[in-house]
Amino acid sequence: MSQKHRDHAGEIKPSAILAYPERVNILAAAGQREITPSEYAAEEDLTEGEANYHFKVLRNAGFLHVVREQAVGGATRRFYRARRNGYVSDEEFEEMDFKRRRKFSLRTILAMFRRAHKAARTGTLDRRVNSHLTWDAGHLDQQAFDEGMEVLMTAFDSLGALRDEAAVRLEESGEESIYTTWGLMGFESPPERQPPGGGLSSRFRNLTGRD
């Protein structure tokens, strides 16, 4: 690990820890359910030693925590959940070389769309009429691009705050929760033969196409 991946206290930064695509995938799994290294290894065709190593790094960094333990023979089976998400700041992302950035982003996209695809297959994506899917493309200058990314991050932070507020209300009311997924994207578009027009967009509340 190079020195630039460590802060002044000598701790490894999230950008270094999550530069390994497998760890992003582990966090996606542990964010959805309790999981053990052996279960993850079987699902992803890894050796148990490889899975244990990545789980240990994520736990030591505070990304995972043990929610319960189970005695199995003479050993202890530990079940993990995600304690924090895989958020990496702009500064930390900049510290990655381009190859690691691509791996990190590809694994994040895969985890997100694997979840969306499962929701589409099981019907939960379209169960509620105000489910939301939105994408658009247009030409921005650097100022608008930067401000747009700030808008997305503000929205993401606001959704996290809503989740925390809902947890308090659910505890008091006993109401059945709605297990919800949200995600945001903003990036420089790939080149196209004909650049997208400024007024064209694809906005859907669900897959029926109603706006």
N, C-alpha and C positions, 0 to 999 in steps of 0.2 A: 504494500500500500504506500503510495507516494505521500510526501509530507503535505501536499496541498489538500489532501482529503481529510486532514485533521484540524480541529479547532485549537485555540490557544491552550485549552486545558489538556490537549493530547487525546481527546476522544474522537473516534471515527465518525464522520459526518454521515447523514442519511444518504447523500449522493453516492458515497462510496459503498455503503451497505446495499443499497437498492440498485446499484449498477449491474448486479447479477440478475438476469431475467427470472431465474427460478425463485428468487425471494419475493419478487412481485407477485408471482403466481401463488406462492404460499400464503401471502397476505390476503389475496383475493379469496382463497379457499377458507382461511381462518376467519375472515370477516363474515362469512355466511353461516358457519357452523363450527362446532367443536371438531378438532381433527388431531390425529396423532401422526408423528413422523412415519410410522410404519404404514398407516393408511395412505398417506400422501405418496409414499414411495411406490406402493402398489398401483395407485391410480395413474401416476406419471411415469412409470417404468424406470424408476431410479433405484439405486441400491439404498438399503436402510441407513448405511453409514453416511452417504451423501445427504440424505434427507435430514438425519440427525444433526449434521454439521450446520446446515442452513437454518434449521429451527433454533439451534443454540445461539447462532450469531444474532438472529432476529430477537430472541428473548433477551439477550444481554444488552441489546440496543434499545429495549423498551417497546419494540413493535408487537411482541407477543407476550402473553402471560398464561400461566397454567391455571385452568379453571377447576380441575379435579384430577385426582390420581386414583389408580386402580391397581391392586396387587394382582399380578399374574405370575403364578409359580413363585420363584424367588426374586422376580424383578418387579419394577413399578412402571405402569403404563401411564403416561402423562397426556392429558387432553389440553389442547391449546386453543385460544381465541385471539383475534387481533385486538390489541390495546389501542393502537393508533393507526391511522391510514398511511399509505405510502407516499404522502405528500413530500415533494422535493421543491425547494424554492428556486426562483430563477437563478440566483447566485450559485446554488448547489448544482443545478443542472448545467450551468456554464462550465463548472469544473470537470465534468465528464468529457472524455474525448468523443468525437463524433460517432464512432462505432458503438460505444456504450450507450450514447443517447438513443441511437436507432434501436438497439436491442431493448432498452428500457421502454421506449414508446410502443414498439411492436407488441411486447408482452402485455402492456397495459391495455392496449386496444383489444388484444385477443381476450383478455379476462373480461373486459366490459361487454364485448359483443357475444361472447359465450353466454353471459348472463342474459342479455337481451334476446338471444335466439331461444334460450330455454323458456323465457317468459312468453315468447310468441308461440312456441310449440304447445305449452301447457294452457294457454289462453289467458294468463293473468295480465298480459300486456294490454288486452282489449276488454278486460272485465269492467273497467270504469271509463265512462265517456270522456272524462277530462284527463285521461292519460296523455302524455305529451311527447311528441317527436318533432324536432325542428332542425332544419339546416338551410343554409343560404351561402352564397358566394358573391363577392363584389370586389371592386378595386379600391384600396385604401392607401393613404399616404402613411408615413411612419408614425406620425402623431395619432392618427385614427386607429392604427393597428395597436399601438401601445395602450391607448385609452380603452379600446375594445377588450383587450385581455384583462384590464383592471375591472371592467364591468363583469366579466365572467367570474373572476375570482371573488368579487363582492357577492355575486349571486350564490356561489358555492358556499361561502362562509355563512350567508343568511340561511341557507337550507340546513346547515349543521346546527345553527342556533334553534331553528324550528324543531329539529329532532330532539334537542335537549329539553325544550319546553314541553314537547309532547310526552316525553318520558315521565315528567312530573305529573301531568294531567292523567296519564294512563294509570300511574300508581295510585292516584286518588280515586279515579272513577271505576277502575276495573274493566273499562271498555276494551273490546278486542282490538288489537293493533293492526295496522295495515303495513305489512313489511314492504317497504318502498325502496326502489333504486333510482338514483339520479346521477347524471353525468353531463359534463360540459366539454366541448372541444373548441379550439381556436387555433388555426395554423395557416401558414402560407400555402396556397393551393398549388397543386401540380400544374404544369403547363398544359393548355388545351389548344386545339386547332382554332376554335372560336372562343375568345374570352367571354365569360358569362355576362349577361346584361345586368345593369344595376337594379332593375325592377323585378327580376325573376327570382322566385324562391320556392321552396318546397316546405310547407308547414302543415303538419297533421296533428290532430289531437289523438287520433287512433288510425288504424290501417284502413278504415273505410273511406278515408279521404275527406271527411267533414272538417271544415275549418272553424 
